[in-house]
Every structure is written in C-alpha cells, then in structure tokens.
Amino acid sequence: MKQYLNQLFFGCIAFLSIHGVLGQIAPPGKDVVKIAEKRQIQSSVMDSEIQYYAYLPNLYQADSLKEFPVVYWLHGSGGWPPGAIDMLSKRFDSAIKGNKIPALLVIFLDDNKRESMWIDWKDGSVLMETVIINELVPHIDTTFRTINSPKGRILEGGSMGGYGAARFGFKYPNLFGAISMLNPGPLQEVLIPKEAPLAGEVKAQATLDRVYGGDIDYFRTNSPWVLAEQNVDAIRNQVKIRMILGEMDPSLSNNQQFSQHLMELKIPHTMTLVPNAGHSPKEMFTNLGESYWEFFSQFLAE
C-alpha cells in the first residue's frame, strides 16, 4: 500500500510538471509573472506549421465572459532575439497589473527567420502576408475571446516589424485600428540598395532580389508609402498611428520623410524622437519610460 501511495504521489507530481501547473502556482502573497506561450497553426497556404506566441493576462482566466483587445507584435530582421518575447511579455504584464493599460492579449508573430519582410514574395515561395491576414488573425479570433473588430486590434513592430505593421495597417484599415512603429524600415518609396542606411548595399540587394524578385515596382506597389496613398480616406478616419524614432538610428532621415509624407496626405499621427537611442527597441523603452503606454490606453479608451 505504501509503495502504491508513493507511486501515486510522484505520478501526480510528474503530471503537474508536464502540464505546467506547478509553474503557475505562486508562493503565498507573490504574484505570478505571465509570459507568452508558444503555439502554432497549420497553414494550408504555405503547407507548413506557423508558430506564434500568445500572452494572456490573468483576467482572461478570471473572467470567462470578457472579450479582449489584441496587440499583434511583429519582430525585426533575424527573428526574435533570445529573451525578447519574455521581456516584452513581462513589460505588458506589469503595465496591465499597474493599471497603465487595460487587460489585453499580445500575439507575438514569428516568420521562423525567413526574413519575410511580412509580405507575400513575388515568386510565391513565401506568403507571409496571406498567412497572417487570412489564417492567423481568424485563428486568434476563434481560439481566444477577442474583440473582433478594428477597435480590438493593434499592430506594433520594430525595424522590419515596423515596416510590416505599417503595411498591414495601411493595407487593411478595416481590420486593424492602430499602428505603432518603432524605428520602422524600409519606409522609403523606393528601395535603392546602395542607399540603404541600415542593412547596407549587399543585404539590401539580396532582400530586393529574394523577396521582391529584383523588381523595384513590386517593392513600391507594396510599400507603406503607396498603401497610405491608396487608402488615405479610410486610414485618416479610423486608424491611430504613432512612430517612435531613435535620434541616433541610421534610418531616421527616411522615417522623418515618411512622417512628412503622411502629413502631406493629412493622415494624423504622432512622431516621437527619442534622444540617446539608436535602432534598439530596448533603448527606446528605457528612454520613453511610462509614456510608452499612453498610446495603448488612449486608443482602447476611445
């Protein structure tokens, strides 16, 4: 009997450990820090698994009837650096618990280091835009309790992810209600490799060839610059936009020109210039402090 009880006890411990339950139990008086959980969908468009990471606030389990807004976070070139998703999850978790922003879900998108530019490639070998728009967003809305409208969807991204956020937001203003760009790029109307300020000529040319088929017109047609022109009325009337730019970022001039382009189109947006910050989102967060959260709280309060 004793042996049976021992086996039962350790069997229960093993079960709880495997299913992550023990990791969710906090010591008395100590709050649990929530981080994103890795998930995936099977994409019929690309005939492969597409992974993403989902952060759910404590209130998601506590209130089984409530629907939540969603932040879609797009990474930059090279994919997610080690620890970046945990760091961002903890930032959002802390902001929610500190009542700086309402409870929301954060979906960290992942292109599996395809250097996808968050676009459908001209040769059709990578269809990341179609996967996100036609497969992943509907999957999120059916899997989780979300606010299924533009008022419940925010795009945010840094560098290449800022470019992707701008593209999705300007191309699909009836799907996304807010766009937050951190040192986005490339936001210029035309990609000229020898003038690429951050990637450099060799990498920019390789990206132009691989993603856009070496076709400048394909780059231009799919650029946030042109998409803003095409959907100017819808964007102007219903999409909240911010740009956060590092004072020392090599892409600063191109991004300021893009901001000027939006002003000429009479598209309301804010542009924040962060002193002593380069291309690193971490530097931006450090310098912005609590003001970083105002964009989210204001949009979700509207």
QUICOR-V7163 format. One record per run of one state. SS is the DSSP state (hx for helix, st for strand, lp for the rest). FROM is the first residue (numbers start at 1). TO is the last residue. Records with the same first field share a line. If there is no record, write none. Layout:
SS = FROM-TO / FROM-TO
This chain:
lp = 1-1 / 19-21 / 25-36 / 44-47 / 56-57 / 63-67 / 75-83 / 98-103 / 110-119 / 121-126 / 144-145 / 147-149 / 159-159 / 172-177 / 183-192 / 196-200 / 213-215 / 222-223 / 231-231 / 239-239 / 247-251 / 265-269 / 275-280 / 302-302
hx = 2-18 / 22-24 / 58-62 / 84-97 / 128-143 / 150-152 / 160-171 / 193-195 / 201-212 / 216-221 / 224-230 / 232-238 / 252-264 / 281-301
st = 37-43 / 48-55 / 68-74 / 104-109 / 120-120 / 127-127 / 146-146 / 153-158 / 178-182 / 240-246 / 270-274
